[in-house]
Amino acid sequence: MRPVPYSALLTLLLVVSLVGCSASSVRLSFWRSDKDADVRGMRLNVLYAEHEDVAGLDLGLGLNKCWTMAGIQLTPFINVTHSIRGIQIGGVANLPFSGWNYFGLPVPFNEVVGVQVSGLLNVATDFTGLELSGLANLTDKGKGVQAAPVFNSATDMAGIQISLGYNWCAASYSGDRMTGVQIGLINRAEYLRGVQIGLINIVDHRSVPFIPFINVGFSRGKKRAGG
């Protein structure tokens, strides 16, 4: 049996992606944006694919983009979603879709329930589950585990932050605090209800803000304005 040339397979994929696959169960894309279409089943893309909702398996070599995702999303490059329930794996990053501000910079909004794994960066505004990154995790409100070798950041965290570098929980709203455990070289929280384990442990709003090695806090969180 003669082997099928890779060029023939690529040509076939190009033809299918340009014509478009009408069946919602499988969607093949080379470079395609169909923001109003949904995919139920499997989406495969080479460089770029954008759809409204995707449920099932989302595999790409480039940029996977959709409004909502339920299932497994995998690419060696970047995933972009507004809401995901399932597993999201990006070789470079998992990023949000839409608009909010993070440290004064325009960064989109998204909700993650499940697992985020990336080579460099995970960004979420509201996550429940597990975030694993090769560099950093950035979230607004988190419940679960953040683990990264360099930096974990949240404004309201209930769970565990683990880093070889810096863990940071900055309160923005009433009741925000670090609830749980921070383990890292440097741990910092504006308000702490839990334990910090590291060389440098800081709780900003306390009479003795710095305690090395092990630090325990019982704070109720950020107070309301004027309260």
N, C-alpha and C positions, 0 to 999 in steps of 0.2 A: 504494500500500500504506500503510495507516494504521500509524503507529509504535505499538509496544507501550508502554503507560504504565509508568513505573518503579514505581508503586504496585502494579501487578499482579504484576511480577516479585518485589517484596519480599514480597507476600502468598504467592506460590507458594513462595518460599524458607522462609517461616515455617511453612507447612503441612508441607512436606517435613521440616523440621528437627524439628518437634514430633512428627510421626508416626514419624520415624526411617527412615533408608535402610538396608535389610537387606543390600544388596550391599556386600561389603568393598572393591570396586574404587573406589567413589566414596562419600564420606560428607559430607553437607551438614548444617551445624549453625548455628543461631542462638544458642542457649545450651544446651549439652549436655555432660553428664559421663557417660561410659560407660567406667569405668576398666578393666573386664575385656575390652573389645572391642579387636580389632586392625583396622588399616586398611592395605590393600595397594592402592596406586594413587594416589588423590587425596583429600585432605581439604580442604573449604572451610568456613570459619566466619565469622560476622559479628561476634559479641562474645566468645564463649568456647567452646572445645572441649577436652575431655580424654579421651584414650584410652590404652590400655596401650602398644602398639607401632604406629608409623606407618612405612611404607616407601613412598617415591615422592615426591609433591609435596604439601606442606602449606602452604596459603595461608589467611591470615586477616586480618581488619581489627582484631581485638582481641587476646586472649590465646590463643596456641597452647601447649598443654601435653600432654606425653606422657612415658612412661618411657624408651623408646628411639626414636630417629629415624634412618632411613637414607634419604638423598636430599637434598631441598632444602626448607628451612623458611623462610617469608617472612611478615612482618607489619610494619605500621607502628608496632606497639605493643611487646609483649614475647613472647619465646619462653622456655619453661621445659622443660628436659629433664634426664634423668639420664645419658643417653648418646646422642651423635650422631656419625654418620659421614656426612659430606657438607658441605653449605653451609647456614649458619644466618645469616639476615639479620633483624635487629630494629631498627625505627626508633628505639625507646627503649633496649632492653636485651635481652641474652641471659643468662638466669640459670639456675642449677642447681636440682636437685630433691632432697631428702633432707637429711642433717644432718652438718655438720662446723663447726669454729670457725675464723674468720679474724679475726686481730687481737683475739681474745677475744669476737667476736660470732658468734651462730649463723648460719652460712651453709651451704647445702646442698652436697652432693657431686655432681659430674658428670665425665664423660670426653668430651673433644671430639677428634675426628680429622677434620681438614679445615679449613674456613674459618669464622670468626666475624666478622661485620660488624655494628656497631651505631652508632646515633646518639650514645649516651651511654656505655654501660657493657657490657663483657663480663666475666663471672665464670666461672671454671672451676677445678677442682682438678687436673685432669690434661689438658693439651692438647698435641696434635701437629699442627702446621700453621701457620696464619696467623690472628692476631687483629688486627683493625682497629677502632678506636673513635674517636668524636668527642670523648670525654672521657678515659676510663681503661680499662685492662685489668688485671684482678686474677686471678692464678692461683697455684696451689701449685707443681706441677711442669710445666714447659713445654719443648717442643722445637720450634723454628721461629722465627717472627718475631712480636714484639709491637710494634705501632705505634699511638701515641695522642698527641695534642697536649699533654696535661697530665700524665698519670701512668701508668707501667707498674710492676707489682709481681709478684714471684715469690719462692718460697723456694729453688727449684732450677731454673736456666734454662740450656739449651743452645741457643744460637742468637744472635739479635739483638734488642735492645730499642732502639727509636727513639722519642724524644719531644722536643718543644720545651721541656718542663718537666723532670720528675723521673723517673729510672729507678732502681728499688730492687730488690735481690735479697737477701733475708734468709734465712740458712741456719737450718733447723729440725732437720734430722736429719743423721746421719753421712754425710759425702760431699757434702752440699749445697753448691753454689757457683754463681757466674756463670761459665759457660763460653762464650766467644764475644765479642761486641762490644756495648757500651753506647754509644749516641750521644744526647746530650741536653745541656741547660743544666747539670743536676746529675745526676751518676751516682754511685750508691752500691751497694756490695756488701760483705757480711761477708767473703766469700772470692772471689777473682778468679783465673780462669785464662783470660786473654784480654786485651782492650784496652778501655779507656774513652776516649772522645773527647768533651770538653766543657769548659765553663768551670771547673766544680768536679767533681773526681773523688776519690772517697773509697773506701778499702778498710779496713774497721774493724780487722781482725786483721792488722796489719802495723806494723812499727816506725815507718815514715813513712806515716801513713794518708792524707794529703792531697797530691795532685799535680795542678796545673792543666793544662788543655789535652789532654795525652796521657798515659795511665797504662797500664802493662803489668804483668800479674800472672801468677804461676805456681803458685798455691796448689792443693793437693790437695783442699781442701774442709774442711767442719766435721769435727772429730775426734770419735771416740766418747767417751761420758761416761767419765771416769777415764783416758782414753788420752792 
